[in-house]
């Protein structure tokens, strides 16, 4: 009987821990995708939409992927008529709103590709919220519609793999 009681307590604690780490059902990730790049590219970009259906704000604080050395939140900025990247520490997800990460704006910078990726491949992403919860999503590698990725494609990302923020 003592073993059964310990097993039930352990199982209950495991379910509690799993529930605490699971993301809020208020946050949905829609249409995650990664822009296809040449096979030797070490830096790629990922896009998606966050939908917060809840009544309180959430904050995306970190992203990781086993396919990349690191993932950073970035914003495309215009300085002296030149588009560039600026690292963003966190993304606030306001209640009852959708936040789009898209070419030419906010995006996930995938740095240090560990393998070549082709259209159709899957990139697993773990999105960590400030409250300690996580979301796991699979982003599909694909090409963008003609012209949709122009603002981002023309930017030089070669320095991202070698510098630290």
C-alpha positions as CSV (number, residue, x, y, z in Angstrom):
1,X,0.0,0.0,0.0
2,X,2.9,2.4,0.8
3,X,4.3,1.9,-2.7
4,X,0.9,2.6,-4.3
5,X,0.5,5.8,-2.3
6,X,4.0,7.0,-3.2
7,X,3.4,6.2,-6.9
8,X,0.1,8.2,-6.8
9,X,1.8,11.2,-5.1
10,X,4.6,11.1,-7.6
11,X,2.2,10.9,-10.5
12,X,0.1,13.8,-9.1
13,X,3.3,15.9,-8.7
14,X,4.3,15.1,-12.3
15,X,0.9,16.2,-13.7
16,X,1.0,19.4,-11.6
17,X,4.5,20.2,-12.9
18,X,3.5,19.5,-16.5
19,X,0.5,21.7,-16.1
20,X,2.5,24.5,-14.7
21,X,5.0,24.4,-17.6
22,X,2.3,24.1,-20.3
23,X,1.5,27.4,-21.9
24,X,-1.7,29.2,-21.2
25,X,-4.6,28.1,-23.5
26,X,-5.1,31.8,-24.1
27,X,-2.1,32.0,-26.4
28,X,-2.3,30.5,-29.8
29,X,0.5,30.3,-32.4
30,X,-0.8,30.6,-36.0
31,X,1.0,29.8,-39.2
32,X,4.6,29.4,-38.1
33,X,7.0,29.2,-41.0
34,X,10.7,29.7,-41.8
35,X,12.0,31.4,-45.0
36,X,13.9,29.0,-47.2
37,X,17.5,29.9,-47.8
38,X,20.5,28.6,-49.7
39,X,21.9,25.3,-48.2
40,X,25.0,27.0,-46.8
41,X,23.0,29.7,-45.0
42,X,23.7,29.8,-41.2
43,X,21.1,32.5,-40.4
44,X,17.4,32.3,-41.3
45,X,14.2,34.0,-40.2
46,X,11.0,32.6,-38.8
47,X,7.5,34.2,-38.8
48,X,4.2,33.5,-37.1
49,X,1.3,35.1,-35.5
50,X,0.5,35.1,-31.8
51,X,-3.1,35.3,-30.8
52,X,-3.9,36.2,-27.1
53,X,-7.6,35.3,-26.6
54,X,-7.3,36.0,-22.8
55,X,-8.0,39.0,-20.7
56,X,-4.4,39.5,-19.4
57,X,-1.2,40.3,-21.3
58,X,1.5,37.7,-21.7
59,X,5.2,38.2,-22.6
60,X,7.4,36.1,-24.9
61,X,10.8,36.2,-23.3
62,X,12.9,33.6,-25.2
63,X,12.8,31.1,-28.1
64,X,15.0,28.1,-28.7
65,X,15.3,25.4,-31.4
66,X,17.4,22.2,-31.5
67,X,18.2,23.0,-35.1
68,X,19.9,26.3,-34.4
69,X,22.6,27.5,-32.0
70,X,20.4,30.3,-30.8
71,X,17.2,32.1,-31.6
72,X,16.7,35.9,-31.1
73,X,13.7,38.2,-31.3
74,X,14.4,40.9,-33.9
75,X,12.8,44.0,-35.3
76,X,13.6,45.4,-38.8
77,X,14.5,49.0,-38.4
78,X,15.3,51.8,-40.9
79,X,18.3,53.9,-40.1
80,X,19.6,56.5,-42.6
81,X,17.6,54.9,-45.4
82,X,19.1,51.5,-44.7
83,X,17.2,48.5,-43.3
84,X,18.8,46.7,-40.5
85,X,18.1,44.4,-37.5
86,X,17.6,45.3,-33.9
87,X,17.4,42.7,-31.1
88,X,14.3,42.9,-29.0
89,X,14.4,41.6,-25.4
90,X,10.8,40.6,-25.1
91,X,7.5,40.7,-27.0
92,X,4.4,41.8,-25.2
93,X,1.3,39.9,-26.2
94,X,-1.7,42.2,-25.4
95,X,-5.0,40.7,-24.4
96,X,-7.6,40.1,-27.1
97,X,-5.1,41.0,-29.8
98,X,-3.0,39.3,-32.5
99,X,0.7,40.1,-32.9
100,X,2.2,39.3,-36.3
101,X,5.9,38.4,-36.9
102,X,6.4,39.0,-40.6
103,X,9.0,39.9,-43.2
104,X,10.0,43.5,-42.8
105,X,8.9,43.7,-39.2
106,X,9.2,41.6,-36.0
107,X,10.7,38.2,-36.6
108,X,12.6,35.3,-35.0
109,X,16.3,35.3,-36.1
110,X,17.5,31.7,-36.3
111,X,21.3,31.8,-35.9
112,X,23.8,29.1,-36.4
113,X,22.0,26.5,-38.4
114,X,23.1,23.0,-37.4
115,X,22.0,21.4,-40.7
116,X,20.9,22.5,-44.2
117,X,17.2,23.1,-44.4
118,X,15.0,22.8,-47.5
119,X,11.5,23.7,-48.3
120,X,9.2,21.3,-46.5
121,X,11.5,20.6,-43.6
122,X,10.2,21.2,-40.1
123,X,11.9,23.5,-37.5
124,X,10.8,22.8,-33.9
125,X,10.6,26.0,-31.8
126,X,10.1,26.3,-28.1
127,X,8.6,29.6,-27.1
128,X,9.1,30.6,-23.5
129,X,6.7,33.0,-21.8
130,X,7.7,35.2,-18.9
131,X,5.4,33.4,-16.5
132,X,7.4,30.2,-17.0
133,X,5.1,28.5,-19.4
134,X,6.2,27.3,-22.8
135,X,4.7,26.6,-26.3
136,X,6.1,24.1,-28.7
137,X,5.5,24.6,-32.3
138,X,6.7,23.3,-35.6
139,X,7.6,25.8,-38.3
140,X,7.6,24.6,-41.9
141,X,10.4,25.8,-44.1
142,X,8.9,27.4,-47.2
143,X,9.4,30.2,-49.8
144,X,7.4,33.4,-49.5
145,X,5.0,34.6,-52.1
146,X,6.8,36.6,-54.8
147,X,7.8,40.0,-53.4
148,X,6.6,39.4,-49.9
149,X,10.0,38.8,-48.5
150,X,11.8,41.6,-50.3
151,X,12.4,43.9,-47.3
152,X,14.1,41.1,-45.4
153,X,15.9,39.3,-48.2
154,X,17.9,42.4,-49.2
155,X,19.4,42.8,-45.7
156,X,22.8,41.5,-44.8
157,X,22.6,38.9,-42.0
158,X,26.1,37.6,-42.3
159,X,27.2,39.2,-39.1
160,X,24.5,37.7,-36.9
161,X,26.3,34.3,-36.6
162,X,29.4,35.8,-35.2
163,X,28.4,38.6,-32.9
164,X,26.7,38.6,-29.5
165,X,24.1,41.0,-28.3
